[in-house]
Amino acid sequence: MKLPDKVRIQGADWEIRADHEQMDTDDTYGQSQEVHLRILIDDTRPIDRQRACLLHELFHAYQSMNVAPKQRLTEAQVKFIAASLFQILSDNPDVARFICGLEKEVP
Ligand SMILES: [Zn+2]
């Protein structure tokens, strides 16, 4: 599955764009640009990195719409929460489907 091109966060449509050129450093895989409602993902990274990075950036995006800058989670906290959630959901697709309400109907 390819990178989605948008995500709705609390009624606002954020653009998701593959972009390698705007990454600041070699260990930057993505950016959330709250002013532009845009998330950039480095599409030169392996697909699992892109997936984990998108989840990470979604936390930043969600926070930007709900939490004053001084009260936001630190980068380390976002990394921990996003990485742990990514591992749990990736390794447990039934749990992910249940949480999202996508579980299969049993006839
Ligand atoms: Zn971050």
Residues whose N, C-alpha, C, O or C-beta is under 5 A from the ligand:
A	BS01	ZN	none
